[in-house]
Structures are given as structure tokens and as C-alpha cells.
Amino acid sequence: MKNTYDLPAVIQHRNLLFDFYGSLLTERQADCFSMRYVDDLSLAEIGQELDISPQAVVDFLNRGIKSLERYEKHLELVAKFQQRQAIINKILSESKDMETIKKYANELLQI
């Protein structure tokens, strides 16, 4: 993420990472992440639900986010997905002939 001050973009990126790699987190990390970023619960609400302190929630979230980012750094599944989506959008919006479609299809095959 280039601009960490764009909070909606940061949350959207984290949710995308979670979609791809969430099953690799520990159960507690995944629970905290889901409650915070999917269900939009406060740290206190999550802590109460899981019977842990809000600080423990923060720790689980931070470790989970670092794990998600590490997985993406090594596997690049989200980046490749986004590249494919961009090319598909080009095909849908710009392609008027078969040569253009073939060109974009070949780009997809290179990812």
C-alpha cells in the first residue's frame, strides 16, 4: 500500500489479503481479524466476545496482519489477481476485435 493514510483502501487491501490467506492464520488471529474488519466490532467488543483484553486483541490483529503481508510478499496471489482483473476490465471495455482480445488473453497467460 502506497498511502497508508487512505484508511478505506488499507482496510479493503487487508480484507483482500484475508480472503486469500485468512485460512493460514491461527484461529484466534482469524477470529479477531474477522470481528474487526468484517463485522466492524470495536477492540473492547472483540475482547469481551473472546474473553481477552483489548490489548490482546490488538496483538492478535497485528500478528495476523503481519502474517498476511508476509504471505503476500512471498506468494503474490493478491497482486496477480489484481493484474488479471485489470486485464479483464480492459478486455471488457476496450476490445472491439479478436486481435485485441487475443493480445489481452496472452497477457493473462503471462501472469
DSSP file (Angstrom, degrees, kcal/mol; ACC not computed):
  #  RESIDUE AA STRUCTURE BP1 BP2  ACC     N-H-->O    O-->H-N    N-H-->O    O-->H-N    TCO  KAPPA ALPHA  PHI   PSI    X-CA   Y-CA   Z-CA
    1    1 A M              0   0    0      0, 0.0     3,-0.2     0, 0.0     9,-0.0   0.000 360.0 360.0 360.0 126.4    0.0    0.0    0.0
    2    2 A K        +     0   0    0      1,-0.2     2,-0.8     2,-0.0     3,-0.1   0.917 360.0  42.2 -78.9 -44.8    1.5    3.3   -1.0
    3    3 A N    >   +     0   0    0      1,-0.1     3,-1.4     3,-0.1    -1,-0.2  -0.842  59.5 178.9-110.6  97.7   -0.7    5.6    1.0
    4    4 A T  T 3  S+     0   0    0     -2,-0.8    -1,-0.1     1,-0.3     6,-0.1   0.554  78.0  68.9 -75.2  -5.2   -1.3    4.2    4.5
    5    5 A Y  T 3  S+     0   0    0      1,-0.1     2,-1.6    -3,-0.1    -1,-0.3   0.558  74.2  88.3 -88.4  -8.4   -3.4    7.3    5.4
    6    6 A D    X>  -     0   0    0     -3,-1.4     4,-2.1     1,-0.2     3,-0.6  -0.658  62.8-176.0 -87.6  82.1   -6.2    6.2    3.0
    7    7 A L  H 3> S+     0   0    0     -2,-1.6     4,-2.7     1,-0.3     5,-0.3   0.854  75.2  52.2 -55.8 -45.6   -7.9    4.1    5.6
    8    8 A P  H 3> S+     0   0    0      0, 0.0     4,-2.5     0, 0.0    -1,-0.3   0.902 111.9  47.9 -59.0 -38.0  -10.7    2.7    3.4
    9    9 A A  H <> S+     0   0    0     -3,-0.6     4,-2.4     2,-0.2    -2,-0.2   0.888 111.3  50.5 -68.3 -38.0   -8.1    1.5    0.9
   10   10 A V  H  X S+     0   0    0     -4,-2.1     4,-2.5     2,-0.2    -1,-0.2   0.934 112.8  46.0 -63.9 -46.2   -6.0    0.0    3.7
   11   11 A I  H  X S+     0   0    0     -4,-2.7     4,-2.5     2,-0.2    -2,-0.2   0.908 112.4  50.8 -64.3 -42.0   -9.0   -1.9    5.1
   12   12 A Q  H  X S+     0   0    0     -4,-2.5     4,-2.0    -5,-0.3    -1,-0.2   0.913 111.3  48.4 -61.8 -42.2  -10.0   -3.0    1.6
   13   13 A H  H  X S+     0   0    0     -4,-2.4     4,-2.5     2,-0.2    -2,-0.2   0.915 111.4  49.9 -64.9 -42.5   -6.5   -4.3    1.0
   14   14 A R  H  X S+     0   0    0     -4,-2.5     4,-2.6     1,-0.2    -2,-0.2   0.901 109.7  51.1 -63.2 -40.4   -6.4   -6.1    4.3
   15   15 A N  H  X S+     0   0    0     -4,-2.5     4,-2.3     2,-0.2    -1,-0.2   0.886 109.4  50.6 -64.2 -37.6   -9.8   -7.8    3.6
   16   16 A L  H  X S+     0   0    0     -4,-2.0     4,-1.8     2,-0.2    -2,-0.2   0.919 110.4  49.1 -65.4 -43.4   -8.5   -8.9    0.2
   17   17 A L  H  X S+     0   0    0     -4,-2.5     4,-3.2     1,-0.2     5,-0.3   0.913 111.1  50.8 -59.0 -42.3   -5.4  -10.4    1.9
   18   18 A F  H  X S+     0   0    0     -4,-2.6     4,-2.4     1,-0.2     5,-0.3   0.886 106.0  55.2 -64.4 -39.3   -7.7  -12.1    4.4
   19   19 A D  H  < S+     0   0    0     -4,-2.3    -1,-0.2     1,-0.2    -2,-0.2   0.897 117.8  35.2 -58.9 -40.5   -9.8  -13.5    1.6
   20   20 A F  H  < S+     0   0    0     -4,-1.8    -2,-0.2    -5,-0.1    -1,-0.2   0.879 136.8  16.4 -81.9 -39.9   -6.7  -15.1    0.1
   21   21 A Y  H >< S+     0   0    0     -4,-3.2     3,-2.4    -5,-0.2     4,-0.4   0.383  86.9 107.8-120.3   2.2   -4.7  -16.1    3.2
   22   22 A G  G >< S+     0   0    0     -4,-2.4     3,-1.5    -5,-0.3    -3,-0.1   0.814  75.6  62.1 -55.9 -33.6   -7.1  -16.0    6.1
   23   23 A S  G 3  S+     0   0    0     -5,-0.3    -1,-0.3     1,-0.3    -2,-0.1   0.638  96.8  61.3 -69.3 -11.4   -7.2  -19.8    6.5
   24   24 A L  G <  S+     0   0    0     -3,-2.4    -1,-0.3     2,-0.1    -2,-0.2   0.567  87.9  91.5 -89.6 -10.1   -3.5  -19.7    7.2
   25   25 A L  S <  S-     0   0    0     -3,-1.5    39,-0.0    -4,-0.4     2,-0.0  -0.361  90.4 -94.0 -77.4 162.2   -3.9  -17.6   10.3
   26   26 A T     >  -     0   0    0      1,-0.1     4,-2.7    -2,-0.1     5,-0.2  -0.341  40.4-107.4 -66.6 161.0   -4.3  -19.0   13.7
   27   27 A E  H  > S+     0   0    0      1,-0.2     4,-2.5     2,-0.2     5,-0.2   0.908 120.6  48.1 -58.9 -42.4   -7.9  -19.4   14.8
   28   28 A R  H  > S+     0   0    0      2,-0.2     4,-2.5     1,-0.2    -1,-0.2   0.900 111.8  49.1 -68.1 -40.4   -7.6  -16.6   17.3
   29   29 A Q  H  > S+     0   0    0      2,-0.2     4,-2.7     1,-0.2    -2,-0.2   0.932 113.1  47.6 -62.1 -44.9   -6.0  -14.3   14.7
   30   30 A A  H  X S+     0   0    0     -4,-2.7     4,-2.7     2,-0.2     5,-0.2   0.901 112.0  50.1 -64.0 -41.4   -8.6  -15.1   12.2
   31   31 A D  H  X S+     0   0    0     -4,-2.5     4,-2.5    -5,-0.2     5,-0.2   0.944 113.1  45.4 -62.1 -48.0  -11.4  -14.5   14.7
   32   32 A C  H  X S+     0   0    0     -4,-2.5     4,-2.2     2,-0.2     5,-0.2   0.921 114.6  48.6 -61.7 -44.4  -10.0  -11.1   15.8
   33   33 A F  H  X>S+     0   0    0     -4,-2.7     4,-3.2    -5,-0.2     5,-0.6   0.943 112.9  46.9 -61.2 -48.9   -9.5  -10.1   12.2
   34   34 A S  I  X>S+     0   0    0     -4,-2.7     5,-2.4     1,-0.2     4,-1.7   0.910 113.5  47.8 -61.9 -44.0  -13.0  -11.1   11.1
   35   35 A M  I  <5S+     0   0    0     -4,-2.5     6,-2.9    -5,-0.2    -1,-0.2   0.872 119.0  40.8 -65.1 -36.4  -14.6   -9.4   14.0
   36   36 A R  I  <5S+     0   0    0     -4,-2.2    -2,-0.2     4,-0.2    -3,-0.2   0.948 129.1  23.0 -78.1 -50.6  -12.7   -6.2   13.5
   37   37 A Y  I  <5S+     0   0    0     -4,-3.2    -3,-0.2    -5,-0.2    -2,-0.2   0.703 132.9  32.6 -98.1 -20.9  -12.6   -5.8    9.7
   38   38 A V  I  <<S+     0   0    0     -4,-1.7    -3,-0.2    -5,-0.6    -4,-0.1   0.848 131.3  29.9 -97.2 -50.2  -15.7   -7.8    8.6
   39   39 A D  S   <S-     0   0    0     -5,-2.4    -3,-0.2     2,-0.1    -4,-0.2   0.596  97.4-135.7 -86.9 -11.3  -18.1   -7.3   11.5
   40   40 A D        +     0   0    0     -6,-0.4    -4,-0.2     1,-0.2     2,-0.2   0.856  43.2 163.3  60.6  39.9  -16.6   -3.8   12.4
   41   41 A L        -     0   0    0     -6,-2.9    -1,-0.2     1,-0.1     2,-0.1  -0.559  38.6-111.5 -85.8 154.0  -16.6   -4.5   16.1
   42   42 A S     >  -     0   0    0     -2,-0.2     4,-2.4     1,-0.1     5,-0.2  -0.322  29.4-107.5 -75.6 165.6  -14.5   -2.4   18.5
   43   43 A L  H  > S+     0   0    0      1,-0.2     4,-2.7     2,-0.2     5,-0.2   0.898 122.2  51.1 -60.7 -40.4  -11.5   -3.8   20.3
   44   44 A A  H  > S+     0   0    0      2,-0.2     4,-2.5     1,-0.2    -1,-0.2   0.898 109.5  49.8 -64.7 -40.9  -13.5   -3.8   23.5
   45   45 A E  H  > S+     0   0    0      2,-0.2     4,-2.4     1,-0.2    -2,-0.2   0.903 112.6  47.1 -65.6 -40.6  -16.4   -5.7   21.9
   46   46 A I  H  X S+     0   0    0     -4,-2.4     4,-2.5     2,-0.2     5,-0.2   0.939 112.0  50.5 -65.1 -46.1  -14.0   -8.3   20.4
   47   47 A G  H  X>S+     0   0    0     -4,-2.7     5,-2.4     1,-0.2     4,-1.0   0.903 111.8  47.7 -58.3 -42.3  -12.2   -8.7   23.7
   48   48 A Q  H  <5S+     0   0    0     -4,-2.5     3,-0.3     3,-0.2    -1,-0.2   0.918 112.2  49.3 -65.3 -43.3  -15.5   -9.2   25.5
   49   49 A E  H  <5S+     0   0    0     -4,-2.4    -2,-0.2     1,-0.2    -1,-0.2   0.872 121.0  35.0 -62.9 -38.4  -16.7  -11.7   22.9
   50   50 A L  H  <5S-     0   0    0     -4,-2.5    -1,-0.2     2,-0.2    -2,-0.2   0.433 108.5-120.8 -98.6  -0.7  -13.4  -13.7   23.1
   51   51 A D  T  <5S+     0   0    0     -4,-1.0     2,-0.3    -3,-0.3    -3,-0.2   0.914  74.6 114.5  59.7  46.1  -12.8  -13.2   26.8
   52   52 A I  S   <S-     0   0    0     -5,-2.4    -1,-0.2    -6,-0.2    -2,-0.2  -0.886  71.8 -90.5-134.6 167.4   -9.5  -11.5   26.3
   53   53 A S     >  -     0   0    0     -2,-0.3     4,-1.8     1,-0.1     3,-0.2  -0.393  33.2-115.7 -76.0 156.2   -8.2   -7.9   26.9
   54   54 A P  H  > S+     0   0    0      0, 0.0     4,-2.2     0, 0.0     5,-0.1   0.861 118.7  56.5 -57.7 -34.6   -8.4   -5.2   24.2
   55   55 A Q  H  > S+     0   0    0      1,-0.2     4,-2.4     2,-0.2     5,-0.1   0.884 104.0  52.1 -65.3 -37.1   -4.6   -5.2   24.2
   56   56 A A  H  > S+     0   0    0      2,-0.2     4,-2.7     1,-0.2    -1,-0.2   0.887 107.4  53.3 -64.4 -37.5   -4.6   -8.9   23.4
   57   57 A V  H  X S+     0   0    0     -4,-1.8     4,-2.8     2,-0.2    -2,-0.2   0.937 108.6  49.4 -60.0 -46.6   -7.0   -8.2   20.5
   58   58 A V  H  X S+     0   0    0     -4,-2.2     4,-3.0     1,-0.2     5,-0.2   0.918 110.8  50.2 -58.5 -44.3   -4.5   -5.6   19.2
   59   59 A D  H  X S+     0   0    0     -4,-2.4     4,-2.4     2,-0.2     5,-0.2   0.923 111.7  46.9 -62.1 -44.6   -1.6   -8.1   19.5
   60   60 A F  H  X S+     0   0    0     -4,-2.7     4,-2.4     2,-0.2    -1,-0.2   0.911 113.8  49.0 -62.9 -41.6   -3.6  -10.8   17.6
   61   61 A L  H  X S+     0   0    0     -4,-2.8     4,-2.9     2,-0.2     5,-0.2   0.941 111.9  47.9 -63.2 -47.4   -4.6   -8.3   14.9
   62   62 A N  H  X S+     0   0    0     -4,-3.0     4,-2.3     1,-0.2    -2,-0.2   0.914 114.1  45.9 -62.2 -43.6   -1.0   -7.0   14.5
   63   63 A R  H  X S+     0   0    0     -4,-2.4     4,-2.2    -5,-0.2    -1,-0.2   0.903 114.1  49.6 -65.7 -39.9    0.5  -10.5   14.3
   64   64 A G  H  X S+     0   0    0     -4,-2.4     4,-2.6    -5,-0.2    -2,-0.2   0.924 111.0  48.3 -64.1 -44.7   -2.3  -11.6   11.9
   65   65 A I  H  X S+     0   0    0     -4,-2.9     4,-2.6     1,-0.2     5,-0.2   0.913 111.3  50.7 -63.3 -42.6   -1.8   -8.6    9.6
   66   66 A K  H  X S+     0   0    0     -4,-2.3     4,-2.2    -5,-0.2    -1,-0.2   0.903 111.1  49.2 -62.0 -39.9    2.0   -9.1    9.6
   67   67 A S  H  X S+     0   0    0     -4,-2.2     4,-2.6     2,-0.2    -2,-0.2   0.932 110.5  49.8 -64.1 -45.1    1.4  -12.8    8.6
   68   68 A L  H  X S+     0   0    0     -4,-2.6     4,-2.2     1,-0.2    -2,-0.2   0.920 112.5  47.3 -59.0 -44.7   -1.0  -11.8    5.8
   69   69 A E  H  X S+     0   0    0     -4,-2.6     4,-2.3     1,-0.2    -1,-0.2   0.870 110.9  51.8 -66.2 -36.6    1.5   -9.3    4.4
   70   70 A R  H  X S+     0   0    0     -4,-2.2     4,-1.8     2,-0.2    -2,-0.2   0.914 109.0  50.3 -65.9 -42.6    4.3  -11.9    4.7
   71   71 A Y  H  X S+     0   0    0     -4,-2.6     4,-3.0     1,-0.2     5,-0.4   0.928 112.0  47.7 -60.0 -44.1    2.3  -14.4    2.7
   72   72 A E  H  X S+     0   0    0     -4,-2.2     4,-2.1     1,-0.2    -1,-0.2   0.894 107.1  56.6 -65.7 -38.7    1.5  -11.9    0.0
   73   73 A K  H  < S+     0   0    0     -4,-2.3    -1,-0.2     1,-0.2    -2,-0.2   0.890 118.0  33.6 -59.1 -38.9    5.2  -10.8   -0.2
   74   74 A H  H  < S+     0   0    0     -4,-1.8    -2,-0.2    -5,-0.1    -1,-0.2   0.858 131.3  28.8 -86.8 -37.1    6.2  -14.4   -0.9
   75   75 A L  H  < S-     0   0    0     -4,-3.0    -3,-0.2    -5,-0.2    -2,-0.2   0.773  76.8-158.1 -99.2 -29.3    3.2  -15.7   -2.9
   76   76 A E     X  +     0   0    0     -4,-2.1     4,-2.1    -5,-0.4     5,-0.2   0.778  39.8 143.6  55.9  32.4    1.9  -12.5   -4.6
   77   77 A L  H  > S+     0   0    0      2,-0.2     4,-2.2    -6,-0.2     5,-0.1   0.895  70.6  47.5 -68.1 -39.3   -1.6  -14.1   -5.1
   78   78 A V  H  > S+     0   0    0      2,-0.2     4,-2.7     1,-0.2     5,-0.2   0.930 111.8  49.8 -68.0 -44.8   -3.4  -10.8   -4.5
   79   79 A A  H  > S+     0   0    0      1,-0.2     4,-2.1     2,-0.2    -2,-0.2   0.916 113.0  46.6 -59.8 -43.9   -1.1   -8.8   -6.8
   80   80 A K  H  X S+     0   0    0     -4,-2.1     4,-2.5     2,-0.2    -1,-0.2   0.889 111.0  52.6 -66.5 -38.7   -1.6  -11.4   -9.6
   81   81 A F  H  X S+     0   0    0     -4,-2.2     4,-2.6     1,-0.2    -2,-0.2   0.929 110.2  48.0 -60.3 -45.4   -5.4  -11.4   -9.0
   82   82 A Q  H  X S+     0   0    0     -4,-2.7     4,-2.1     2,-0.2    -2,-0.2   0.868 110.1  52.0 -66.1 -36.0   -5.4   -7.6   -9.3
   83   83 A Q  H  X S+     0   0    0     -4,-2.1     4,-2.1     2,-0.2    -1,-0.2   0.927 111.0  47.8 -63.1 -44.5   -3.4   -7.8  -12.5
   84   84 A R  H  X S+     0   0    0     -4,-2.5     4,-2.8     1,-0.2    -2,-0.2   0.923 110.2  51.9 -61.9 -43.8   -5.8  -10.3  -14.0
   85   85 A Q  H  X S+     0   0    0     -4,-2.6     4,-2.4     1,-0.2    -1,-0.2   0.900 108.4  51.4 -60.4 -40.9   -8.7   -8.2  -13.0
   86   86 A A  H  X S+     0   0    0     -4,-2.1     4,-1.8     2,-0.2    -1,-0.2   0.907 111.8  46.5 -63.0 -41.9   -7.2   -5.1  -14.7
   87   87 A I  H  X S+     0   0    0     -4,-2.1     4,-2.5     2,-0.2    -2,-0.2   0.909 111.0  51.6 -68.4 -41.2   -6.7   -7.0  -17.9
   88   88 A I  H  X S+     0   0    0     -4,-2.8     4,-2.5     1,-0.2    -2,-0.2   0.905 108.5  52.0 -61.0 -40.8  -10.2   -8.5  -17.9
   89   89 A N  H  X S+     0   0    0     -4,-2.4     4,-2.1     2,-0.2     5,-0.2   0.881 108.8  51.0 -63.1 -37.5  -11.6   -5.0  -17.4
   90   90 A K  H  X>S+     0   0    0     -4,-1.8     4,-3.3     2,-0.2     5,-0.7   0.927 109.6  50.4 -63.5 -44.3   -9.5   -3.8  -20.4
   91   91 A I  H  X5S+     0   0    0     -4,-2.5     4,-1.3     1,-0.2    -2,-0.2   0.935 113.7  45.1 -58.4 -46.5  -10.9   -6.7  -22.5
   92   92 A L  H  <5S+     0   0    0     -4,-2.5    -1,-0.2     1,-0.2    -2,-0.2   0.848 123.8  33.1 -68.7 -33.8  -14.5   -5.8  -21.5
   93   93 A S  H  <5S+     0   0    0     -4,-2.1    -2,-0.2    -5,-0.2    -1,-0.2   0.781 129.8  26.6 -95.6 -27.5  -14.1   -2.1  -22.1
   94   94 A E  H  <5S+     0   0    0     -4,-3.3     2,-0.5    -5,-0.2    -3,-0.2   0.661  86.1 106.5-111.7 -19.2  -11.7   -1.8  -25.0
   95   95 A S     << +     0   0    0     -4,-1.3     3,-0.1    -5,-0.7    -4,-0.0  -0.508  21.9 149.7 -78.6 117.4  -11.9   -5.0  -27.1
   96   96 A K        +     0   0    0     -2,-0.5     2,-0.3     1,-0.1    -1,-0.2   0.463  65.8  37.1-117.2 -10.4  -13.7   -4.5  -30.3
   97   97 A D  S  > S-     0   0    0      1,-0.1     4,-1.8     0, 0.0     3,-0.2  -0.934  82.1-110.3-141.6 164.9  -11.9   -7.1  -32.4
   98   98 A M  H  > S+     0   0    0     -2,-0.3     4,-2.8     1,-0.2     5,-0.2   0.822 112.5  60.0 -65.9 -33.2  -10.4  -10.5  -32.0
   99   99 A E  H  > S+     0   0    0      2,-0.2     4,-2.2     1,-0.2    -1,-0.2   0.912 106.7  46.6 -63.6 -41.0   -6.8   -9.3  -32.3
  100  100 A T  H  > S+     0   0    0     -3,-0.2     4,-2.3     2,-0.2     5,-0.2   0.912 112.6  50.0 -66.3 -41.8   -7.2   -7.1  -29.2
  101  101 A I  H  X S+     0   0    0     -4,-1.8     4,-2.5     1,-0.2    -2,-0.2   0.915 111.0  49.4 -62.4 -43.0   -8.9   -9.9  -27.3
  102  102 A K  H  X S+     0   0    0     -4,-2.8     4,-2.3     2,-0.2    -1,-0.2   0.900 108.9  53.5 -62.5 -40.5   -6.0  -12.3  -28.2
  103  103 A K  H  X S+     0   0    0     -4,-2.2     4,-1.7     1,-0.2    -2,-0.2   0.941 113.0  42.1 -59.9 -48.4   -3.5   -9.7  -27.1
  104  104 A Y  H  X S+     0   0    0     -4,-2.3     4,-2.2     1,-0.2    -1,-0.2   0.862 111.3  55.8 -70.0 -34.8   -5.1   -9.3  -23.7
  105  105 A A  H  X S+     0   0    0     -4,-2.5     4,-1.9     1,-0.2    -1,-0.2   0.900 106.8  50.5 -63.0 -39.6   -5.6  -13.1  -23.4
  106  106 A N  H  X S+     0   0    0     -4,-2.3     4,-1.1     2,-0.2    -1,-0.2   0.883 107.4  53.8 -65.1 -37.9   -1.9  -13.6  -24.0
  107  107 A E  H >X S+     0   0    0     -4,-1.7     4,-0.6     1,-0.2     3,-0.5   0.912 107.2  51.8 -60.9 -41.4   -1.1  -11.0  -21.2
  108  108 A L  H >< S+     0   0    0     -4,-2.2     3,-1.1     1,-0.2    -2,-0.2   0.895 105.8  54.3 -61.1 -40.0   -3.3  -13.0  -18.9
  109  109 A L  H 3< S+     0   0    0     -4,-1.9    -1,-0.2     1,-0.2    -2,-0.2   0.759 101.8  59.6 -67.0 -23.7   -1.4  -16.2  -19.7
  110  110 A Q  H <<        0   0    0     -4,-1.1    -1,-0.2    -3,-0.5    -2,-0.2   0.638 360.0 360.0 -79.9 -14.0    1.9  -14.5  -18.8
  111  111 A I    <<        0   0    0     -3,-1.1    -1,-0.2    -4,-0.6    -2,-0.1   0.467 360.0 360.0 -80.8 360.0    0.8  -13.8  -15.2
